[in-house]
Amino acid sequence: MSGSLNVLVIVAVIALVVVRQFKPQRLKTEGKRWWLLPAVLAFLAVREPGLTDSAHPTGSAVLLAVGVILGLLTGAAWAWTTRVWTDADGEVWSAGRAVTVVAWVVGAGLRFGLYGLAVLMGVHLGTQATMLSVAATLLARTGTMAWRAQTLRPTYRVAAGG
């Protein structure tokens, strides 16, 4: 996939997710494949050569690992700053809060700082590295949200009509 198409996919995924996060929405994690979108993004990132800079293999691998770790931390912060609650029917809902924006801004700032460091080191981090970092962010966010949703659901069901 070309670099321009990678950028378009990254921007589209982030825009969709960010816009949706502030609207209250029911969490549907039972039987869902919450990990599917992050897995597809990770596959797209690693399927072609060029994930690391061949001129600086060690430096680019370290920066890539740091980027993925920053992605995981950003995703976890995003999930933990999201309000999660149950309604009267026991359905789990979520909505982003103002502090969620802070988590996003800090995560993006750290990511831009990482790119700045890469430029200073002369290491090329392409769109594939960004896509892998976004995949890590979404994986940490959706995994944490699924776990949080399960902790709020009752382990029993009330019989209908009773």
Secondary structure, DSSP 8 states (H G I E B T S, - for coil): --HHHHHHHHHHHHHHHHHHHTS-EE---TT--TTHHHHHHHHHHHSSS-SS-TTSHHHHHHHHHHHHHHHHHHHHHHHHTSEEEE-TTS-EEEE--HHHHHHHHHHHHHHHHHHHHHHHHT----HHHHHHHHHHHHHHHHHHHHHHHHHHS-SS---TT-
